[in-house]
Amino acid sequence: MRILTVDTSDRSIVGLVSFEGGVFAEESSYRAPDARRHVEALAPAVERVTAGARPDAVVVGTGPAAFTGLRAGLVTARALARGWGVPVYGVSSLEALALGVGEGDVLAAIDAKRRELFVLRACPMGADDVSVLSGPRIVAPEALPGILRAEPAVVATPDPGLHPELAGALQAVCEPVPMARLALSRLRRSQAGEDVCLGTAPQYLRRPDVHGGR
């Protein structure tokens, strides 16, 4: 089985992951150098990592994230899945980020603009899934020290240099293999009868800065 992963919660990250004999492996990937130009980057990145071959499924990060970048990733993933005739599954970008860190409580943080962060606290359950302890929510960076004093955790974020309060945080992004692991774990749980969401609705924790008037 080959899975295409797409995440634009921070920079654009596109990957092709194989799953054979219970083993996940990243076959190829593209990681944009920064969190800009998602629309321009995605189509060439997909062509590059798939080499024109059709995957068996698409997994896309649903955020939370800034409106424009997140929308670009979700629209691209849905269009590709429809064109290929394969299923598309959505997973929380923050949960996938936390899963990739390892054991123990993780506070995953993504830039929310406006000098704010999207954060989620989770504890990995083995290699394939996480238990969400709180969030996702929006916090000011200045609130992080108090949050961590009350409930210690490893802080993981794509850009530890974004705010002084993130100094010492683990630099981590939403990697292809954790995204694929999380999606297949949730799919198995859903098939077993659990109420698990794999939809691709975006997680917007606030209204976009630009929206149509009445």
Beta strands, then each sheet from edge to edge (+ up, - down):
strand 1: 2-7
strand 2: 13-20
strand 3: 23-31
strand 4: 57-61
strand 5: 88-91
strand 6: 106-111
strand 7: 117-125
strand 8: 129-139
strand 9: 154-157
strand 10: 170-171
sheet 1: 3+ 2- 1+ 4+ 5+
sheet 2: 8+ 7- 6+ 9+ 10+
end
